[in-house]
Amino acid sequence: MDAEAISKENVALRTVTATRYVTPLREGGSLPAIVEADDDGIYVLKFRGAGQGPKALIAELVVGQIARVLGLRVPELVFIELDPVLGSNEPDSEIRALIKASAGLNLALDYLPGAITFDPLVPRPVAQEPGLASAIVWLDAYTTNVDRSARNTNMLVWHQRLWLIDHGAALYFHHSWDAYMERSQSPFPQIKDHVLLPWADALLEVDAALAQRLTPEIITYIIELIPDGWLTDAPQFASLQEHRAAYVTYLLKRLELPRSFVEEAHHARQMHV
């Protein structure tokens, strides 16, 4: 795990424009796609118009950039402009409709050619980096990521290193803003199913250092990255500023001591071993 702190400049996102739709990725229900962009890069595009809607992209953006601040490896995230004309020659009507519904600004991850899905039966990429498993478990408990299990690890091995992908299922509090502040200090019992829990033997040791990196300034900066057009379907907020402030407040409140999500993860591991 990289030790150096990540500055705001490193967390900022570039914007590219999709120039060619290459192929769909049918592993998940949201039909992400491999596309080429005007910077000659190849990306995995996450569609705003997919069934999960903009909230999945918000979670992908926020958790991905938080992971980077913690020194974890995440493929570069970029905003990507999508012209619906790219789907005009696509024979699959579902994909054409998805592209049309996602016209405008979407999110994409740098494509890692040759990467393979992490297999917990081959744990070398985790075992070779002390503290890595603990940091990833800490991240997922903090951000309530329900989707890092043995069934669906959402991690890739690339050049013998572990990379984190697919955080759209995290931050599930934002699907219902009722009593979100009370829930900000709740434990995360689903952590018991985390694929890396058996190797997370330093949770209490990494806790303070990781929490210290997530300053109010960096959390606020990450939330400010969310495009206005993605902050939809939240009538309880009077303005976009109020909506953003709710994310910031929740994430900072969750860091306050005692951090029940850390205690829950530590207890779950003790029961696991």
N, C-alpha and C positions, 0 to 999 in steps of 0.2 A: 504494500500500500504506500502510495506517495505520501511523504511526510509534510511537504511544504504547504502552507496555506494558499488558497486560491483567491486572487483578487477579484474585484468587481469586473475588471476588464476581461478576465478569463471566463466569467460567468455570463457575460453578455452574449447574445445570439446574433449571428449573421442572418441575412435574408437572401434567399436564392429564388430562382424561377424554374419550375419544372419545364423541361423542353421535350421529353419523350417518356411515354408510359411504356415500361419494359415488360413487366409481368406481375400478376397478383401473387401474394403470399397467402396461401389458404390454411395455414396452421391455426389461425385464430378466427374468431367470429366477426372481426371488424374488417376483414379483407384489406390489410395494408398492402402496399405495392412497392416494387422496386422501380425507381424512376431515375432518369438522368436530369441534370440541372445545368443552368447556364454557366456554372463555374467549372464544368467538365467533371463534376463529382457524381457519384452514384449514391443514392439514398434510399432508405426505407421510409416511405411516406405514410403517415397516419392521417386518415381522412377526418376532417371536422364533421362531415355529414354521415359518418358511420353511426350505428345504432346507439353507441354510448354517448355520442354527442360531444360538445366542446369540453365537458367536465373531464373526459378521459384525456384530452390534450392538455388541460390545465394540470392534471395530476402528473402526466408524463413530463411536462416542462418543469414544474416545481420540484418534484422529487428527483428528477435527473440532475438538476442544477444543485440541489442540496447535496446529493451524492458527490458531485464534483468538489464542492466546498469541503467535504469530509475526506477528500483525497482518494475517493474510489473511482474506478474506471468506468466511464459511461461513453459510448460513442458520441461524437459531437452532435449536439442538437442544433437544428437550424429552423428558422421560419421558412416556409416554402410557398410561393405563389403558384396557384394552379388555375390554368385556363381550361374550361370545360371542353374546348375543342380537342384536347388531347385524347378524349375518349370517343371521338366521333367514329373511329374505325374499329372500336372494340366490339367483337361479336356478342359478348355476354351482356345481356340487358341489365342485369343487376349491377355490374361494374360501371356501365355507362351512367346509370342512375346515380350511383355513388359519386362518381366524378362530377356530375352536374350539380349534385347537392353540396359539393365541397368547393365550389368555385371561390377563389379568393385565397385567404391566408390559412395555411395548415402547418403541421409540424412534421419534421423528418429527422431521422437518425442517420448518421454516416454508415454506409454499408461496409461491413467487415468481410471481405472476400476470403473464403476458405474457413471461416469460423465454424465451430461445431458446438452443439448444445452441451452444456455441462452435464456430466454423468456423475452422480454421487458415488457410484461404484468405482470411479477413478478420481479420487479426491486430491491428486497431486497439486493441481493449481491452487487449491486452498491451503493444503498443508505446508507448501513451500513458503508461505508468507504469514508469519506469526501475527495474530491480531486481525487478519483480514476477515475471517468468518465472523468474529465478534462484532466488527464494525458494520458488516452488512446486516447482521441480525439486529443490531442497534438501530440502524437506519430504518429497517422495515417495521420494527416495533414503534418507532417514533412517528412514522408516516402512515401507520396502519395499513400496510401493504399485505393484502390477503393472498397474493399470487406469487409466492416463491416456495412452492412445495415440491416434493419429490415428483409429483405428477406433472408439474409444469414449473421448471426451475427458473425460467426467464433469465438465464445467465448463459453467456457464450464463452468458450475458450478460444482465444486468438493469440497466436505466437506464444503459447504456453502460459498466458495470463488470463485471469478471470475478468469478464466485462459484464456489466449489468444492463439489462434492457427491459422494456415493457413495464412501465410503472403506472399504466392507465387505471389499474384497479385500486391504487392507493388513495389516501385522503378521502375515504368513503364518507366522512362526516359531511362533506359538501353536497351530498345528494339529499340531505335533509338538514336544514339549518336550525331546526328546533333544538333548543337547549345545548347548542354546540359548545358553549363555554364550560358547562358542567362535564360534557364528554371529553373536553380537552385533557383532563387529568385522569381519565379512565385507563385501566390496564388494557392490554391487548392479548386476550387469551388465545387468539388464533396463532400466536407465535409458536405454540407447541408443535405446529405442523411445518415449521420452517425447515427447509432441506439442509441448511447449514448449522442447525442447532447443535448437532453432536460435536462440531469442531469449535463452537463458540465458547471457549474456555476462559476468556478474559473480558467478559462483559462488564464487570464492575471496574476493571482496570481502565478500559477505554472510555467509559462513560463520561467522566469529567472533561477529558480532552476533546471529545467530539462535541459535547454540548457547548464548550467554550468557543468553538469555531463559528457556531451559529449565532452571531451577534444580531441585535435588532437591526443594525444597518444592512447586513447582508440579506437577512430574511425579507426586509422591506424592499430591497433592490430586486430580489428574485420575483416577488409578487408584482412589482411594477412592470415586469417583463410581460405579464399576461396581456394579450391584446384586448382592447375594449370589447370587440365583437364576440369574444368568447365568454364574457361575463353576462350570461343570459339566464332567464328563468329563475330570478331571485327577487320577487316583488317586495320582499320584506326589507330590502335595502333601498334607501331613498336616492342613492347615487352610486356611481362606480367607485368613488373614493371610499364610501362606506363599505361597499362590498369587498374591496381590496383590504381595508383595515380589518375586516373580520378574519380573513385568512392570516394576516400578520398576527393578530391578537391570539388566535387559536394556536398557531405554531410556537409563539413565544411562551404562552401559558403552559403548553405541554412540556417545555423545558424546565419549568420551575421545580425545585425540590419539594418533597421527595418525588422522584420520577417513577411513577408506578409501572410504567411500561418496561423499565429496566428491571425492576424487582420481579415482575411477572416473567420476563424472559429468563432471568437467572434461576427462578424457581422451576420453570419449565425444563430447563436444561438439567438441573439436579434430578428431577423426576425421570428425565430421559435416560441419563446415564446410570 
